[in-house]
Amino acid sequence: PRLHLTDIGEAPEEPAAEYWDGAPLPCLRHTMATHGIAYGYRYYSLAGVAFEELPYVSVLALVLGKLDTARHTAAQIDTLVQALLGNLAFYTDVFEDKTDAGAVDCCFTVSASALSENAEALAQLPREVLCETDFSDRQRILDLLKQRKISMEQGFINNGHSCASARARSYCTAGGVVGEALGNVGFYRFLCQLIDDFDQRFPDLQKRLE
């Protein structure tokens, strides 16, 4: 059986976002049916980060949530996330202009979700991890970097075509260049060098992460 375009209905209307004056920072609020689940996304612009510093942003995203904070151990943070949140993730987003291949914006994103009754934890736990993480655990950070290296190598094997495509894009678009610095082959090479010279580079790495 085949569907004709006339068999497909209109796309559902996107609910309008509203500016929320009650937040301490500029905040857009989307009101929609989510079955009692609240979602929170924090976007931090990387416009002020130099290009050569971008790989360190990916390292920051990699280690956040996996280290001790001033109030909890990494194991306790993991337990709290599992008990009170649906997810807690740190990553980078690259936004490209469809009409201008040279225009690109990138952000450091903190994503979290929780049941509505755990909204307080949805606000507090990500903030604790962001603002109070202890970056002094040299061995733990090295282990996390090595795990990421192995994961990327497995990704190259299983999805080599996608990695090659992303690499090729870095030769023709600004978004591709930024993407290489934050991930893919460009970041992998940075990661390998960081691991090889970790003892010498750790003091500088710690300062950058803090």
N, C-alpha and C positions, 0 to 999 in steps of 0.2 A: 504493500500500500504506500501511496505517496500523498504528501500534503501539498496543497496549493497555497499560495500566499493569502488567498481569501479565507482559508480555513484557520488562519492564525489571528487571534484577537489583538486588540490594542494593548500595548505595554502598560502595565500598571503605573499610575501616576506616582512619581517620587514625592514623598512627604517633604514639605518645605522645612528648612532649618531655620531656627530662630536664635537671635543673639541673646545670651543669658546674662543679664546684668548682675545676678547674684553670685557669680563666680569671681574669685580673686584675680584671675587672668582672663584675657579674651576667650570666650567660649561659645561654640555653636552647639545647640541642643536639637536633636532629632527626636520627635515624639512619634512612636510607632509601636505596633504590637510585637513584642519580643518574648512572649510567654514567661514574663516575670524575670527576665534576664537583663541586667544593665551592662552596657558596654562603654568603656572609656578609652579614648585615644588622645595621647599627648604628642604634639608635633613640635620639635625643636629645630629651627632652621639652621642649616650648616653653611649659610652664606658667609659667615665670618671665619670659617675654617679654611686654611690654606690647602691647596690641592695635595701637597706632599703629606699633610696631616690626616687625610681622609682614611687611610688604612687603619689608623689608630682608633677611629670611630667604630669601625667594624670589630676591632679587638674589644673595645668597651662594651659593645652590644653582646659580644660572645661571653664575657665573664660576669656581667651583671646578673644577679639572681643566683649565682653559683658560689659566691664568696660570703664570708661573715659580714655582718653589719655591726654597728655600735651597740645594737640591742639584741641581736639574735645570731646564732651560728648559721652556717649555710644549710645544715640539716633542718634546723628549726624553720628557716625561711621556706624551704621546700615543703615541710609539713603544713605550714600556714597557708601556702598557696594551694596545696591540694585540698585543704579543709574548707577554705573560705572563698577561693576564687575558681573560676572556670579555666582561666588561663592567665599567664603573665609573660609577655614576650617583649624583647628589645631588638630592633632591627632598623635598617635604613631604607628610605623610600627615595626613588628618583623620579621626578615628574618632568616630562618633556613636552614642549610646545609642538602641537601637530603641524603648525604652519611655519615653524622656524626651527630647523635642525640644530641651530647653534644656541638655542635658549634652553636652559635646564635649571631646575630647582631641586635641591635634595634636602631631606629632613632626617633627623634621628627620631624614631617613632617608638613610643611606649604604648603597648596594647594590653588591655586587661578586660576581663569580664567577671561578673559575679551575679548571684541571685540578688534581687532587689533588697532583701533583708540584710544582705552583707555589703551594702553600699559604702558603709564606713571603711571597711577593709579594702574596698575597691579604690578608695582615695588614699588610704594611709600606707598600705603595703608597697605599692609602686614608689611612693615618695620616699619611704625608708630605704629601699634598695637604691634609688637614684642618688640620694643625698648623704647616706650614712655607710655606704659600702667601704670595707677595709681592703685596700689593695696591697697589703704587705705580705700576703701568703705567696711567696715566690714559687714554691713547688706546685701548689694548686693551679696557679696561673699557667705555669709551663705545661702541666698535664692537660689543661683545657686547650691550649694552643696545639699540642700534639694530637689530641682527639679531633680537633677541627681539620688539621692537615690530612689525617687519615680519611676523614669523611669527605673532604674535597677530592682526594685521589680516587675514592670509590665513585664519586659523582662523575669525574672525568671518564671513567671506564664505562659507566652505565649510561651516561648522557653526553657522550663526546660530541655529538652533532649539535646539541644546544649550546655547549660551551664554545665550540668553534664558531657558531653563528654570533654569539655574544662578543667573542674576540674580534670577529670581522667588523662588527658594528662600531667597535672602538676606533676604527680607522676612518670612519665617515660621519659620526655624529658625536655631539658633545655629551649626550646621555650615555653613549657607549663608553666614552673615555672615563666618565665618572663611575660608571658601573664596574669597569675594570679595576679601578682603585679601591672600590668598596668590596669587590668580590671577584669570582672567576679567576682567570690565570694571573692577572696583575696582582691581586691580593694574595694568591697562593705563593707567588714568588717572594713577596714581602714577608709572608708568614714563614717560609723556609729560612730566609735570612735571619729573621728575628729569633727563631728557635736555635739556629746554629750559633748565634752570638748572644744567647740569652743572658748568660752570667754578666757580660759586660754591659748589655743594654737594659737590664732590668731596672736599675735606679732611674734612668731616664724614662722608661716605660711607665713606672709607677707614678712619676710626677705628671706625665701626660694624662694618665687615667684619672688622677685626682683633680 
